[in-house]
Amino acid sequence: MALISIIEDFHPLNNARLLDRAAELVQPLHHHVKEPVGGFKLKERYSPEKEEVVLHKVPHLAMGKGENLCLDFGTHLVGYLTLDLSYTGSHPDAPAFLKLKFAEQISELSENTEDYDGWVSRSWMQEEYIHVDVLPAQLKLPRRYAFRYLKITMMDTSPKYKLVVKHAECLTETSADVGKIKPWTFDGSGSALSADEADRFGRIDEVALRTLANCMQDVFEDGPKRDRRLWMGDLRLQALTNYVSFRNMDLVRRCLYLFGGSRFPDGRVSACVFTEPTVQADDTYLFDYSLFYTVALEEYLSETDDEETLNELYDVAMQQIEMSLRKCERTPEGLVITEDAAKDAFIDWTEGLNKRAAAQAVLIFALRYGRRLARRKNDWSQANYLMEQLELLKKGALAMFWDAERELFVSDGQVSPASQIWMVLADILKPEEANRLMKKVRDALGGQEQSIDASGCPMLTPYMHHYYVAAMLRSGLKDEAREHILAYWGSMVDYGADTFFEAWDPAHPEASPYGGAAINSYCHAWSCTPAYFIRKGLI
Amino acid sequence: MALISIIEDFHPLNNARLLDRAAELVQPLHHHVKEPVGGFKLKERYSPEKEEVVLHKVPHLAMGKGENLCLDFGTHLVGYLTLDLSYTGSHPDAPAFLKLKFAEQISELSENTEDYDGWVSRSWMQEEYIHVDVLPAQLKLPRRYAFRYLKITMMDTSPKYKLVVKHAECLTETSADVGKIKPWTFDGSGSALSADEADRFGRIDEVALRTLANCMQDVFEDGPKRDRRLWMGDLRLQALTNYVSFRNMDLVRRCLYLFGGSRFPDGRVSACVFTEPTVQADDTYLFDYSLFYTVALEEYLSETDDEETLNELYDVAMQQIEMSLRKCERTPEGLVITEDAAKDAFIDWTEGLNKRAAAQAVLIFALRYGRRLARRKNDWSQANYLMEQLELLKKGALAMFWDAERELFVSDGQVSPASQIWMVLADILKPEEANRLMKKVRDALGGQEQSIDASGCPMLTPYMHHYYVAAMLRSGLKDEAREHILAYWGSMVDYGADTFFEAWDPAHPEASPYGGAAINSYCHAWSCTPAYFIRKGLI
């Protein structure tokens, strides 16, 4: 996630009690030392001459001016780098000037940073220029990096010596206890899975859980390369997958307190919360993200029965629904979100996507969770109130967006997959209607169905694909959901993903919603949900 | 100084007793806090739009992507930078990616590092690329810089915020006690100095002493930007100036022990000694530099009468002369340095300079100092031996290099200013001959005399110009020596020097012996000797 909204003189509403609670819930971090499994010199773009190098041979790779050494740490890591540097030749008579480039994907190694001209800050590129004044030296980098590959380039040295990398290691960091996890294996019973499919699901599950673990830090980060922070929409999907894997319940709880503890001045939950140097809500508001707060709290409750947290955060959750309902207008048939309010929804990165139907659907979806919270709290008047609003929203939605003749949801003239998917998740159709609609969506994505504009309004992110799978499961298309996971996330594994990407279109592997693949995050938690579907037994 | 010689498997001869003594003599460093006196934004090459900025206004200079702020610290400093950084706009949602460029001369600010293609490592360029992950932040840079100007460029940020530099300071560092020094004032008696000249000498003296102080660190460094270490030829001139100013005798002593403590395996003093990570002689040998060890020890003794140091380092000093004498061959008339040995002399950066006559002269010069050391040590047999060698060398020199008809020294066919100057310093002519010869050199430098090839073998460094002034003083040309200091060092002051440069040709201010002015050192101690001439009362 990376959004630009600037509110002059933004002063978030902070709740010291909730923030104190969040501070008490800081989780211990687990560390492991990882060393490179190989090395090579990169000569050409995208075609590294792979000389697998045993590390005790590294001294032979003494680097003169302009030379490089690429280290492969074997898989995606998040942590801190230490290099032991020495030299051959005369005593160094000038500093060693190094460039370090950290890459999640091998293709990043040959990207030229200067070529990037996207709208997301190039300051996210994991590159450092470092002068080493005295050799031998142990270089401990203070910043955390997300990477599998490290390219060390000797920018300049004197002709009198060459640099030698004697040892390299990464101290990894995560709040996930990865030792807890057993590989997922298919027990063979009650499923249509073939042995090949089961094996493929096993690999998808492994990559998904590595993705989640590497994003589990002081908070659930969206991506450890970029933006390295807590976004509400991402949190909901991370929490779901965490419940079936690492089960770090207090990390979810901490994040819920953080969102509750610093909000917009009018009480809305921000799309994102900063934790450094102090906790502060971002001045970015997303209609759907604020509603996922209510959803995520309910899901946390049903996993933990943690009544104390319910008591402390219930009002915040209800406030999100109330603020969103205020953005609806009464029609003869019911309640409909205004055009303006719908523009504040995220839904997906798709350009030109009309978000009104999907935003209305997210509100209906969230009300369902809100009502459960109210019942759990024995707040019957609120539960009844939400029930009434739910009915009005459903009726409004059907009247405004449902084209009964074409059996499609139309959002201000546009028929996107996103609108169909979210309306199915909002549960306002009869089961057989939802089933027929999702088949149409699937056919449209496959190019065999033209009534839904899948090419004009493509799904761009694994985040949206999660809701597509969820909608298929909700409408009885279990086989199709399974196939989609194998095809979509499976194609990332085939591409060589150690972790799942922020954005992925199998037909265009290097596409980026940010104006350049070099800025893409190749470990992004909103893409970790196959492990949720798999381990929850939903497929 | 910056030389390339590589000896495979160089193992210096270390003397633990001498190195322990050097370690005991580490000098305390003095620190002062300096803040910028102004700031401006740099738009065009060499023509900064100087908007003098009072520092409390700096917050108005919030920097977006691509913008810069240049700070002027008022004069040349050596030390450590601290920046207090903050922001305007939204909470920073991406790291701040900064480039810091430190410049001794304002012209360096607009140099493009990538354009530099000289033979000295670009790793000496004082530039850093830094990511600041959390704002506000106090950025304390761990490396030491030599600079007056600092250009801070915001390489990238997100559109949501701009960077603000709230405060900047430099903690300066020197082993010179600058508080000891009173400005030099002309007492008006017994000199031909006009009031204007006296004023100009005062300014030259101030710049010279700043040059020396900024090079006085853990050792006498050649230049605090580059190479930041101890060279023997430079040390001799620094020590001379130190004796008439800061009088940090133990720093000279420490340096003499360092050179004595780590030498070539055969006992020769190296041209340069490294002190980090441990003391180690460089594998660079210069014929003249090793002889300056003997000279510098004698000068230290005559300032201090420190017999203990004499006892400990006498053998090292005599060994330098002995090793050099072995590089001479017997001619019918006397002793002459071999062609090969002469090539190992530095003398000056002048390309194509034939160094044989000058090297012979340096050896004669050094023997004079060696003989004084022997006499001081009551080592009469050595004193007599050196006297004999001195006579043989003088006779050999006159026979080999002196053209009695033309009254010029000719070195293998070449008539350079350097050969004349060094032979005058070697003191082998009659006074009136030396006087006539130095007048010819002066006229040749002024373009009025063709018998000496001043344009083909130019003097390139203030180091060589020091010996030119010394030779004029030795041959009775006091007025001419004074005029030359005013003209040569004075032109650097006119050019805006806060400290004196490593290389200087008034006709070509941006010339560099290193292939690019960006790598030049603009504070270089071998150019500090005007203060010696002035304060010693020699002019």
Chai-1 contact restraints between the chains, C-beta under 6 A:
chainA,res_idxA,chainB,res_idxB,connection_type,confidence,min_distance_angstrom,max_distance_angstrom,comment,restraint_id
A,I4,B,P159,contact,1.0,0.0,6.0,A-B,restraint_1
A,I6,B,S90,contact,1.0,0.0,6.0,A-B,restraint_2
A,I6,B,K160,contact,1.0,0.0,6.0,A-B,restraint_3
A,S90,B,I6,contact,1.0,0.0,6.0,A-B,restraint_4
A,S90,B,D283,contact,1.0,0.0,6.0,A-B,restraint_5
A,H91,B,F274,contact,1.0,0.0,6.0,A-B,restraint_6
A,H91,B,Q280,contact,1.0,0.0,6.0,A-B,restraint_7
A,A94,B,S121,contact,1.0,0.0,6.0,A-B,restraint_8
A,A94,B,S123,contact,1.0,0.0,6.0,A-B,restraint_9
A,A94,B,W124,contact,1.0,0.0,6.0,A-B,restraint_10
A,P95,B,S123,contact,1.0,0.0,6.0,A-B,restraint_11
A,F97,B,S123,contact,1.0,0.0,6.0,A-B,restraint_12
A,S121,B,A94,contact,1.0,0.0,6.0,A-B,restraint_13
A,S121,B,D156,contact,1.0,0.0,6.0,A-B,restraint_14
A,S121,B,T157,contact,1.0,0.0,6.0,A-B,restraint_15
A,S121,B,S158,contact,1.0,0.0,6.0,A-B,restraint_16
A,R122,B,D156,contact,1.0,0.0,6.0,A-B,restraint_17
A,S123,B,A94,contact,1.0,0.0,6.0,A-B,restraint_18
A,S123,B,P95,contact,1.0,0.0,6.0,A-B,restraint_19
A,S123,B,F97,contact,1.0,0.0,6.0,A-B,restraint_20
A,S123,B,D156,contact,1.0,0.0,6.0,A-B,restraint_21
A,W124,B,A94,contact,1.0,0.0,6.0,A-B,restraint_22
A,Y129,B,Y129,contact,1.0,0.0,6.0,A-B,restraint_23
A,V134,B,E276,contact,1.0,0.0,6.0,A-B,restraint_24
A,V134,B,P277,contact,1.0,0.0,6.0,A-B,restraint_25
A,D156,B,S121,contact,1.0,0.0,6.0,A-B,restraint_26
A,D156,B,R122,contact,1.0,0.0,6.0,A-B,restraint_27
A,D156,B,S123,contact,1.0,0.0,6.0,A-B,restraint_28
A,T157,B,S121,contact,1.0,0.0,6.0,A-B,restraint_29
A,S158,B,S121,contact,1.0,0.0,6.0,A-B,restraint_30
A,P159,B,I4,contact,1.0,0.0,6.0,A-B,restraint_31
A,K160,B,I6,contact,1.0,0.0,6.0,A-B,restraint_32
A,F274,B,H91,contact,1.0,0.0,6.0,A-B,restraint_33
A,E276,B,V134,contact,1.0,0.0,6.0,A-B,restraint_34
A,P277,B,V134,contact,1.0,0.0,6.0,A-B,restraint_35
A,Q280,B,H91,contact,1.0,0.0,6.0,A-B,restraint_36
A,D283,B,S90,contact,1.0,0.0,6.0,A-B,restraint_37
